[in-house]
């Protein structure tokens, strides 16, 4: 019961932190949206409530990012008594590394994938055919990259715990390639092969990087 009460308290603190962060993000939502939509220029919303719910999604996402230090602190405080000294040192490395990979994923999507994809699609426009980008689909194309770039960290942790090995990762390469393109097709804003490839290729490269780390660094 004491552990459940402690968990409840940590969850409440984390949720309050996200709520406060979301409020701050929504206060600056115009500036945030202007920055996020800069690569695409003018965007449109195709449904009456699309813009409203997209703004809420971005505000909550921004609130989550702002609240990450608090969330990590609460997780740390909850699991601290169960950790050994070695595990505490490892966690001190994993927490900032996961945050860094998340930001790198967003930056990669924003600086490389989006401009290339947008230039490709705009190239099909003519005087009689004007490209219109949906606000919701556009942002759905950006945000998943933050989570995709967590793949090496997840695999390394699983290998460290003994759940996977380099031999296992090697055998799953074909499946990973197939699933990468499936995920690319699901989260891509358009059904074309170009967008799917721009999402799938980074996932495959991250998987290969994870394999190299597990085999040659962890030697598992």
C-alpha positions as protocol buffer text, in pm:
chain_id: "A"
residue {
  index: 1
  type: UNK
  ca { x: 0 y: 0 z: 0 }
}
residue {
  index: 2
  type: UNK
  ca { x: 285 y: 238 z: 83 }
}
residue {
  index: 3
  type: UNK
  ca { x: 439 y: 184 z: -261 }
}
residue {
  index: 4
  type: UNK
  ca { x: 106 y: 249 z: -433 }
}
residue {
  index: 5
  type: UNK
  ca { x: 56 y: 569 z: -236 }
}
residue {
  index: 6
  type: UNK
  ca { x: 405 y: 683 z: -329 }
}
residue {
  index: 7
  type: UNK
  ca { x: 338 y: 604 z: -696 }
}
residue {
  index: 8
  type: UNK
  ca { x: 9 y: 795 z: -682 }
}
residue {
  index: 9
  type: UNK
  ca { x: 185 y: 1099 z: -538 }
}
residue {
  index: 10
  type: UNK
  ca { x: 457 y: 1092 z: -806 }
}
residue {
  index: 11
  type: UNK
  ca { x: 197 y: 1057 z: -1083 }
}
residue {
  index: 12
  type: UNK
  ca { x: -3 y: 1351 z: -949 }
}
residue {
  index: 13
  type: UNK
  ca { x: 307 y: 1570 z: -937 }
}
residue {
  index: 14
  type: UNK
  ca { x: 395 y: 1471 z: -1294 }
}
residue {
  index: 15
  type: UNK
  ca { x: 45 y: 1537 z: -1426 }
}
residue {
  index: 16
  type: UNK
  ca { x: 34 y: 1877 z: -1255 }
}
residue {
  index: 17
  type: UNK
  ca { x: 372 y: 1962 z: -1409 }
}
residue {
  index: 18
  type: UNK
  ca { x: 245 y: 1866 z: -1756 }
}
residue {
  index: 19
  type: UNK
  ca { x: -72 y: 2070 z: -1702 }
}
residue {
  index: 20
  type: UNK
  ca { x: 126 y: 2377 z: -1597 }
}
residue {
  index: 21
  type: UNK
  ca { x: 367 y: 2330 z: -1886 }
}
residue {
  index: 22
  type: UNK
  ca { x: 75 y: 2294 z: -2127 }
}
residue {
  index: 23
  type: UNK
  ca { x: -71 y: 2620 z: -1999 }
}
residue {
  index: 24
  type: UNK
  ca { x: 260 y: 2797 z: -2059 }
}
residue {
  index: 25
  type: UNK
  ca { x: 292 y: 2642 z: -2406 }
}
residue {
  index: 26
  type: UNK
  ca { x: -64 y: 2743 z: -2498 }
}
residue {
  index: 27
  type: UNK
  ca { x: 11 y: 3101 z: -2390 }
}
residue {
  index: 28
  type: UNK
  ca { x: 288 y: 3108 z: -2652 }
}
residue {
  index: 29
  type: UNK
  ca { x: 105 y: 2887 z: -2902 }
}
residue {
  index: 30
  type: UNK
  ca { x: 118 y: 3144 z: -3182 }
}
residue {
  index: 31
  type: UNK
  ca { x: 496 y: 3174 z: -3159 }
}
residue {
  index: 32
  type: UNK
  ca { x: 535 y: 2794 z: -3135 }
}
residue {
  index: 33
  type: UNK
  ca { x: 312 y: 2732 z: -3437 }
}
residue {
  index: 34
  type: UNK
  ca { x: 492 y: 2998 z: -3637 }
}
residue {
  index: 35
  type: UNK
  ca { x: 822 y: 2824 z: -3569 }
}
residue {
  index: 36
  type: UNK
  ca { x: 691 y: 2472 z: -3637 }
}
residue {
  index: 37
  type: UNK
  ca { x: 515 y: 2563 z: -3961 }
}
residue {
  index: 38
  type: UNK
  ca { x: 798 y: 2778 z: -4101 }
}
residue {
  index: 39
  type: UNK
  ca { x: 929 y: 2508 z: -4342 }
}
residue {
  index: 40
  type: UNK
  ca { x: 584 y: 2463 z: -4499 }
}
residue {
  index: 41
  type: UNK
  ca { x: 470 y: 2825 z: -4512 }
}
residue {
  index: 42
  type: UNK
  ca { x: 95 y: 2871 z: -4520 }
}
residue {
  index: 43
  type: UNK
  ca { x: -110 y: 2575 z: -4394 }
}
residue {
  index: 44
  type: UNK
  ca { x: -480 y: 2494 z: -4404 }
}
residue {
  index: 45
  type: UNK
  ca { x: -723 y: 2300 z: -4188 }
}
residue {
  index: 46
  type: UNK
  ca { x: -972 y: 2078 z: -4365 }
}
residue {
  index: 47
  type: UNK
  ca { x: -1216 y: 2020 z: -4080 }
}
residue {
  index: 48
  type: UNK
  ca { x: -1384 y: 2277 z: -3854 }
}
residue {
  index: 49
  type: UNK
  ca { x: -1220 y: 2151 z: -3534 }
}
residue {
  index: 50
  type: UNK
  ca { x: -884 y: 2049 z: -3683 }
}
residue {
  index: 51
  type: UNK
  ca { x: -702 y: 2371 z: -3592 }
}
residue {
  index: 52
  type: UNK
  ca { x: -842 y: 2374 z: -3237 }
}
residue {
  index: 53
  type: UNK
  ca { x: -743 y: 2017 z: -3156 }
}
residue {
  index: 54
  type: UNK
  ca { x: -406 y: 2059 z: -3327 }
}
residue {
  index: 55
  type: UNK
  ca { x: -335 y: 2360 z: -3106 }
}
residue {
  index: 56
  type: UNK
  ca { x: -430 y: 2155 z: -2800 }
}
residue {
  index: 57
  type: UNK
  ca { x: -207 y: 1868 z: -2914 }
}
residue {
  index: 58
  type: UNK
  ca { x: 91 y: 2101 z: -2959 }
}
residue {
  index: 59
  type: UNK
  ca { x: 24 y: 2268 z: -2623 }
}
residue {
  index: 60
  type: UNK
  ca { x: 14 y: 1932 z: -2441 }
}
residue {
  index: 61
  type: UNK
  ca { x: 323 y: 1813 z: -2628 }
}
residue {
  index: 62
  type: UNK
  ca { x: 505 y: 2134 z: -2540 }
}
residue {
  index: 63
  type: UNK
  ca { x: 389 y: 2100 z: -2180 }
}
residue {
  index: 64
  type: UNK
  ca { x: 527 y: 1747 z: -2170 }
}
residue {
  index: 65
  type: UNK
  ca { x: 866 y: 1869 z: -2293 }
}
residue {
  index: 66
  type: UNK
  ca { x: 869 y: 2150 z: -2037 }
}
residue {
  index: 67
  type: UNK
  ca { x: 773 y: 1907 z: -1762 }
}
residue {
  index: 68
  type: UNK
  ca { x: 1035 y: 1645 z: -1852 }
}
residue {
  index: 69
  type: UNK
  ca { x: 1276 y: 1752 z: -1574 }
}
residue {
  index: 70
  type: UNK
  ca { x: 998 y: 1718 z: -1316 }
}
residue {
  index: 71
  type: UNK
  ca { x: 879 y: 1385 z: -1461 }
}
residue {
  index: 72
  type: UNK
  ca { x: 1231 y: 1240 z: -1460 }
}
residue {
  index: 73
  type: UNK
  ca { x: 1284 y: 1364 z: -1106 }
}
residue {
  index: 74
  type: UNK
  ca { x: 963 y: 1197 z: -986 }
}
residue {
  index: 75
  type: UNK
  ca { x: 1055 y: 871 z: -1159 }
}
residue {
  index: 76
  type: UNK
  ca { x: 1400 y: 892 z: -1003 }
}
residue {
  index: 77
  type: UNK
  ca { x: 1260 y: 948 z: -655 }
}
residue {
  index: 78
  type: UNK
  ca { x: 1020 y: 656 z: -689 }
}
residue {
  index: 79
  type: UNK
  ca { x: 1269 y: 393 z: -806 }
}
residue {
  index: 80
  type: UNK
  ca { x: 1574 y: 524 z: -618 }
}
residue {
  index: 81
  type: UNK
  ca { x: 1538 y: 295 z: -312 }
}
residue {
  index: 82
  type: UNK
  ca { x: 1538 y: -15 z: -534 }
}
residue {
  index: 83
  type: UNK
  ca { x: 1852 y: 72 z: -732 }
}
residue {
  index: 84
  type: UNK
  ca { x: 2210 y: -29 z: -669 }
}
residue {
  index: 85
  type: UNK
  ca { x: 2490 y: 224 z: -692 }
}
residue {
  index: 86
  type: UNK
  ca { x: 2580 y: 99 z: -1041 }
}
residue {
  index: 87
  type: UNK
  ca { x: 2220 y: 124 z: -1159 }
}
residue {
  index: 88
  type: UNK
  ca { x: 2192 y: 478 z: -1024 }
}
residue {
  index: 89
  type: UNK
  ca { x: 2497 y: 582 z: -1226 }
}
residue {
  index: 90
  type: UNK
  ca { x: 2353 y: 418 z: -1537 }
}
residue {
  index: 91
  type: UNK
  ca { x: 2021 y: 597 z: -1491 }
}
residue {
  index: 92
  type: UNK
  ca { x: 2198 y: 929 z: -1458 }
}
residue {
  index: 93
  type: UNK
  ca { x: 2332 y: 866 z: -1810 }
}
residue {
  index: 94
  type: UNK
  ca { x: 2014 y: 724 z: -1960 }
}
residue {
  index: 95
  type: UNK
  ca { x: 1781 y: 1008 z: -1855 }
}
residue {
  index: 96
  type: UNK
  ca { x: 1967 y: 1297 z: -2023 }
}
residue {
  index: 97
  type: UNK
  ca { x: 2056 y: 1076 z: -2320 }
}
residue {
  index: 98
  type: UNK
  ca { x: 1691 y: 992 z: -2385 }
}
residue {
  index: 99
  type: UNK
  ca { x: 1600 y: 1361 z: -2375 }
}
residue {
  index: 100
  type: UNK
  ca { x: 1884 y: 1443 z: -2614 }
}
residue {
  index: 101
  type: UNK
  ca { x: 1779 y: 1172 z: -2862 }
}
residue {
  index: 102
  type: UNK
  ca { x: 1422 y: 1297 z: -2853 }
}
residue {
  index: 103
  type: UNK
  ca { x: 1531 y: 1653 z: -2936 }
}
residue {
  index: 104
  type: UNK
  ca { x: 1765 y: 1523 z: -3208 }
}
residue {
  index: 105
  type: UNK
  ca { x: 1474 y: 1337 z: -3366 }
}
residue {
  index: 106
  type: UNK
  ca { x: 1261 y: 1651 z: -3379 }
}
residue {
  index: 107
  type: UNK
  ca { x: 1555 y: 1855 z: -3513 }
}
residue {
  index: 108
  type: UNK
  ca { x: 1628 y: 1592 z: -3781 }
}
residue {
  index: 109
  type: UNK
  ca { x: 1268 y: 1594 z: -3899 }
}
residue {
  index: 110
  type: UNK
  ca { x: 1245 y: 1973 z: -3890 }
}
residue {
  index: 111
  type: UNK
  ca { x: 1575 y: 2055 z: -4064 }
}
residue {
  index: 112
  type: UNK
  ca { x: 1620 y: 1768 z: -4312 }
}
residue {
  index: 113
  type: UNK
  ca { x: 1308 y: 1559 z: -4374 }
}
residue {
  index: 114
  type: UNK
  ca { x: 1046 y: 1834 z: -4386 }
}
residue {
  index: 115
  type: UNK
  ca { x: 1225 y: 2076 z: -4622 }
}
residue {
  index: 116
  type: UNK
  ca { x: 1314 y: 1794 z: -4862 }
}
residue {
  index: 117
  type: UNK
  ca { x: 962 y: 1650 z: -4858 }
}
residue {
  index: 118
  type: UNK
  ca { x: 799 y: 1991 z: -4900 }
}
residue {
  index: 119
  type: UNK
  ca { x: 1022 y: 2086 z: -5194 }
}
residue {
  index: 120
  type: UNK
  ca { x: 941 y: 1753 z: -5355 }
}
residue {
  index: 121
  type: UNK
  ca { x: 565 y: 1797 z: -5322 }
}
residue {
  index: 122
  type: UNK
  ca { x: 558 y: 2164 z: -5418 }
}
residue {
  index: 123
  type: UNK
  ca { x: 738 y: 2069 z: -5738 }
}
residue {
  index: 124
  type: UNK
  ca { x: 415 y: 1911 z: -5863 }
}
residue {
  index: 125
  type: UNK
  ca { x: 227 y: 2239 z: -5835 }
}
residue {
  index: 126
  type: UNK
  ca { x: 121 y: 2430 z: -6145 }
}
residue {
  index: 127
  type: UNK
  ca { x: -83 y: 2739 z: -6223 }
}
residue {
  index: 128
  type: UNK
  ca { x: -395 y: 2524 z: -6218 }
}
residue {
  index: 129
  type: UNK
  ca { x: -285 y: 2290 z: -5938 }
}
residue {
  index: 130
  type: UNK
  ca { x: -199 y: 2456 z: -5607 }
}
residue {
  index: 131
  type: UNK
  ca { x: -53 y: 2246 z: -5323 }
}
residue {
  index: 132
  type: UNK
  ca { x: -244 y: 2272 z: -4995 }
}
residue {
  index: 133
  type: UNK
  ca { x: -88 y: 2127 z: -4679 }
}
residue {
  index: 134
  type: UNK
  ca { x: -313 y: 2020 z: -4394 }
}
residue {
  index: 135
  type: UNK
  ca { x: -214 y: 2153 z: -4051 }
}
residue {
  index: 136
  type: UNK
  ca { x: -288 y: 1828 z: -3869 }
}
residue {
  index: 137
  type: UNK
  ca { x: -115 y: 1600 z: -4121 }
}
residue {
  index: 138
  type: UNK
  ca { x: 187 y: 1828 z: -4134 }
}
residue {
  index: 139
  type: UNK
  ca { x: 244 y: 1819 z: -3758 }
}
residue {
  index: 140
  type: UNK
  ca { x: 176 y: 1445 z: -3744 }
}
residue {
  index: 141
  type: UNK
  ca { x: 474 y: 1412 z: -3975 }
}
residue {
  index: 142
  type: UNK
  ca { x: 708 y: 1600 z: -3737 }
}
residue {
  index: 143
  type: UNK
  ca { x: 632 y: 1472 z: -3388 }
}
residue {
  index: 144
  type: UNK
  ca { x: 685 y: 1093 z: -3437 }
}
residue {
  index: 145
  type: UNK
  ca { x: 1055 y: 1148 z: -3512 }
}
residue {
  index: 146
  type: UNK
  ca { x: 1121 y: 1235 z: -3150 }
}
residue {
  index: 147
  type: UNK
  ca { x: 1005 y: 891 z: -3042 }
}
residue {
  index: 148
  type: UNK
  ca { x: 1170 y: 711 z: -3336 }
}
residue {
  index: 149
  type: UNK
  ca { x: 1511 y: 838 z: -3225 }
}
residue {
  index: 150
  type: UNK
  ca { x: 1465 y: 667 z: -2888 }
}
residue {
  index: 151
  type: UNK
  ca { x: 1510 y: 330 z: -3063 }
}
residue {
  index: 152
  type: UNK
  ca { x: 1887 y: 291 z: -2993 }
}
residue {
  index: 153
  type: UNK
  ca { x: 1837 y: 371 z: -2626 }
}
residue {
  index: 154
  type: UNK
  ca { x: 1556 y: 116 z: -2589 }
}
residue {
  index: 155
  type: UNK
  ca { x: 1757 y: -157 z: -2763 }
}
residue {
  index: 156
  type: UNK
  ca { x: 2071 y: -87 z: -2560 }
}
residue {
  index: 157
  type: UNK
  ca { x: 1872 y: -105 z: -2235 }
}
residue {
  index: 158
  type: UNK
  ca { x: 1712 y: -435 z: -2340 }
}
residue {
  index: 159
  type: UNK
  ca { x: 2055 y: -574 z: -2430 }
}
residue {
  index: 160
  type: UNK
  ca { x: 2200 y: -457 z: -2101 }
}
residue {
  index: 161
  type: UNK
  ca { x: 1920 y: -637 z: -1917 }
}
residue {
  index: 162
  type: UNK
  ca { x: 1984 y: -951 z: -2118 }
}
residue {
  index: 163
  type: UNK
  ca { x: 1658 y: -959 z: -2316 }
}
residue {
  index: 164
  type: UNK
  ca { x: 1823 y: -923 z: -2659 }
}
residue {
  index: 165
  type: UNK
  ca { x: 2165 y: -1001 z: -2807 }
}
residue {
  index: 166
  type: UNK
  ca { x: 2356 y: -901 z: -3118 }
}
residue {
  index: 167
  type: UNK
  ca { x: 2275 y: -1238 z: -3274 }
}
residue {
  index: 168
  type: UNK
  ca { x: 1904 y: -1181 z: -3216 }
}
residue {
  index: 169
  type: UNK
  ca { x: 1924 y: -829 z: -3363 }
}
residue {
  index: 170
  type: UNK
  ca { x: 2106 y: -961 z: -3670 }
}
residue {
  index: 171
  type: UNK
  ca { x: 1835 y: -1219 z: -3737 }
}
residue {
  index: 172
  type: UNK
  ca { x: 1558 y: -956 z: -3715 }
}
residue {
  index: 173
  type: UNK
  ca { x: 1706 y: -717 z: -3973 }
}
residue {
  index: 174
  type: UNK
  ca { x: 1473 y: -814 z: -4256 }
}
residue {
  index: 175
  type: UNK
  ca { x: 1171 y: -782 z: -4032 }
}
residue {
  index: 176
  type: UNK
  ca { x: 1292 y: -443 z: -3912 }
}
residue {
  index: 177
  type: UNK
  ca { x: 1327 y: -317 z: -4270 }
}
residue {
  index: 178
  type: UNK
  ca { x: 974 y: -434 z: -4350 }
}
residue {
  index: 179
  type: UNK
  ca { x: 824 y: -286 z: -4033 }
}
residue {
  index: 180
  type: UNK
  ca { x: 1009 y: 43 z: -4087 }
}
residue {
  index: 181
  type: UNK
  ca { x: 834 y: 93 z: -4418 }
}
residue {
  index: 182
  type: UNK
  ca { x: 502 y: -13 z: -4267 }
}
residue {
  index: 183
  type: UNK
  ca { x: 541 y: 245 z: -3989 }
}
residue {
  index: 184
  type: UNK
  ca { x: 650 y: 501 z: -4248 }
}
residue {
  index: 185
  type: UNK
  ca { x: 333 y: 433 z: -4444 }
}
residue {
  index: 186
  type: UNK
  ca { x: 117 y: 470 z: -4133 }
}
residue {
  index: 187
  type: UNK
  ca { x: 259 y: 797 z: -3997 }
}
residue {
  index: 188
  type: UNK
  ca { x: 345 y: 959 z: -4331 }
}
residue {
  index: 189
  type: UNK
  ca { x: 116 y: 1253 z: -4417 }
}
residue {
  index: 190
  type: UNK
  ca { x: 90 y: 1131 z: -4778 }
}
residue {
  index: 191
  type: UNK
  ca { x: 78 y: 782 z: -4932 }
}
residue {
  index: 192
  type: UNK
  ca { x: 376 y: 835 z: -5164 }
}
residue {
  index: 193
  type: UNK
  ca { x: 691 y: 623 z: -5146 }
}
residue {
  index: 194
  type: UNK
  ca { x: 916 y: 928 z: -5098 }
}
residue {
  index: 195
  type: UNK
  ca { x: 765 y: 1026 z: -4760 }
}
residue {
  index: 196
  type: UNK
  ca { x: 759 y: 667 z: -4641 }
}
residue {
  index: 197
  type: UNK
  ca { x: 1125 y: 626 z: -4732 }
}
residue {
  index: 198
  type: UNK
  ca { x: 1223 y: 949 z: -4554 }
}
residue {
  index: 199
  type: UNK
  ca { x: 1076 y: 799 z: -4235 }
}
residue {
  index: 200
  type: UNK
  ca { x: 1184 y: 437 z: -4282 }
}
residue {
  index: 201
  type: UNK
  ca { x: 1551 y: 497 z: -4366 }
}
residue {
  index: 202
  type: UNK
  ca { x: 1638 y: 677 z: -4036 }
}
residue {
  index: 203
  type: UNK
  ca { x: 1468 y: 397 z: -3843 }
}
residue {
  index: 204
  type: UNK
  ca { x: 1675 y: 134 z: -4025 }
}
residue {
  index: 205
  type: UNK
  ca { x: 1996 y: 330 z: -3967 }
}
residue {
  index: 206
  type: UNK
  ca { x: 1916 y: 370 z: -3597 }
}
residue {
  index: 207
  type: UNK
  ca { x: 1857 y: -3 z: -3570 }
}
residue {
  index: 208
  type: UNK
  ca { x: 2193 y: -75 z: -3733 }
}
residue {
  index: 209
  type: UNK
  ca { x: 2364 y: 170 z: -3496 }
}
residue {
  index: 210
  type: UNK
  ca { x: 2201 y: -13 z: -3206 }
}
residue {
  index: 211
  type: UNK
  ca { x: 2329 y: -345 z: -3340 }
}
residue {
  index: 212
  type: UNK
  ca { x: 2686 y: -213 z: -3360 }
}
residue {
  index: 213
  type: UNK
  ca { x: 2666 y: -78 z: -3003 }
}
residue {
  index: 214
  type: UNK
  ca { x: 2530 y: -404 z: -2865 }
}
residue {
  index: 215
  type: UNK
  ca { x: 2786 y: -619 z: -3047 }
}
residue {
  index: 216
  type: UNK
  ca { x: 3105 y: -416 z: -3017 }
}
residue {
  index: 217
  type: UNK
  ca { x: 3049 y: -194 z: -2712 }
}
residue {
  index: 218
  type: UNK
  ca { x: 2839 y: -412 z: -2484 }
}
residue {
  index: 219
  type: UNK
  ca { x: 2983 y: -730 z: -2641 }
}
residue {
  index: 220
  type: UNK
  ca { x: 2658 y: -921 z: -2609 }
}
